[in-house]
Amino acid sequence: MTGFFLSQIQGLDPLTSDEVLVAQNVFFALIALVMILAALKMVTTENIVHAALYLVIVLAGAAGMFILLGAEFVAVTQILVYIGAIIVLFLFGIMLTKGSFGTEEGELRERNRMAVLVAVLIVAVTSGSFIDSFRDAELNRQAPSTTADIGDSIFGQFIIPFEAISVLLLAALIGSVVIARRDQ
Amino acid sequence: MMIIASDPLLSSDIGFSVVAIMLLKVVIAFALLMVSVMLVIWFERKIVADMHNRVGPSLAGPWGILQTLADGIKLFFKEDLLPERADRVVFRLAPYLSLVPAFLSFAIVPIGGDFTNGGDGTVSIFGHRTLLQVADPPVGILLFLALSSIAVYGVMLAGWSSGSKYPLLGSVRASAQMISYEAALGLSMATVFLFSGTLSTSGIVSGQATWNWNLVSTGFIPFIIFVIAGTAELNRPPFDLVEAEQELVGGFHTEYSSIRFALFFLAEFMNMITMSAIAVTLFLGGPNGPILIKQIAWVWPILWFFLKVMAFLFTFVWLRATLPRLRYDQLMDLGWKLLIPASLGWFLLIAALNIGEDRGWSTFLIVPIGLIVLSLAALLLNGAIKKAKDSSLHAADLSEISEGVDQ
């Protein structure tokens, strides 16, 4: 199905900026709706495994958004990394350590208040920075980002930030191994 | 929009006939996969029976060929049990999470089409030229990896949602195994991408049109790693710890019955066929082969593809009948300490050779230097593993002593 959509997008003619792309808008609205509903269910559900599964729906929706933008490499990477690895690790953690998760009423209410505060702050900061940096810029539909383009820019223009992030991740990895080791 | 190796069917105007061809391709792929699963299950039972010196299924149809159909019909009429402690929604969802990725990943495999002599692998249907595969996305093989990482959910959630002990243990084992071997699988595929320069399956196949199969040009090692990691990814013997009957009853699907159990079975064999097809596409030139009779030229690529896939399927069955199951720590050792470093090292060596070719360095210099660096790295890794094993053994001894003191 995904493959079918991918090839559908390739088949579309490049659009001029003032043309309204009905199908894309319809799919955007559908995916956005599903993502919002899943995100709400994720924070309200009692069952922590269900919460992780709702998060999967949200992330899959994000991958769908990338496909709508013609960035199929980013979409597949999103599925591979977030759904295929990170949430699986979450589930592992939940299944192997299934202990009591504090469900006392007062504590929960306190935590909810903090969560709402943090969420509002994050939304404000990210949307503020997005609006500020993109303002009237429009997506260039003529140049979809192919895998080769992304590879070239990561290992050319952005090589230093890329390597810096790699070293950061390696440090985090080694740090977690050191913390997890108990035999010293 | 310039996208390499895209299906010519979709580059023209999309009218009724194009949609009809797409639907036809989807239906054919679906039917093909279902029928092959039916036959592969029979094939496996028959071959294993032969190797065990038994008769095997023999009553339903000629040579028992309809045995799977009979089993499927029987499973349909069985009672569908839902364990009392199960998580109802997830329990019902899990089989489909196994099945759907298994179906989808077959969509990117080109099963025919002539790529030799500058052919682009397309065939003519109703006046349209099209590839013999359901979809040819530019991210091709990555899509296969993404789908196989989704398939982990089916196994994991099936075990968890059953609400009992053995399925949970089986599913934790299974998902740990699938995640571990996915890395080796991906790295061995990456070596192929270095040669093909594209991720698209039809591009990879057309890069092997002149008998220059990736099996030889990548130097056999990635192929061997791919087959081992693929067998582990499929949870097939000798890596079938997931359903080690002596330890785990039936593994993650212990609590499943009736048609839901059949769905897991279907997904398992479908994955086996798809993995064989992907291996053929990546390493054995896909449908490429000699065209022997010009009048029926379109038949030959499909025939070659079929024969190559059959060879793989036979190998999987052969392994099952021959090899004993690994122990869990042996499985993890093989994956993390041998396959991943080996595939990574080989990938680096091939990459160095490729760069050397671009820059005009001498191959006779790169190969020895590369091999020396790699063997140094292997020595270091071995030393580290040995040290870690010694110190953990030492720690175990110490704790045993202190336990003795406590008593």
Interface residues (C-beta under 8 A of the other chain):
Chain A: M1 T2 G3 F4 L6 S7 Q8 Q10 G11 P14 N47 V49 H50 L53 V56 E72 F73 V76 T77 I79 L80 I83 G84 A85 V88 L91 F92 M95 L96 Q142 P144 T146 T147 D183
Chain B: M1 I3 S6 D7 L10 S11 I14 M22 V26 D87 V90 L104 A107 I108 V134 A135 D136 P137 P138 V139 L142 L143 L145 A146 S149 I150 V152 Y153 M156 L157 W160 L168 V172 S175 A176 I179 E182 L199 S391 S392 A395
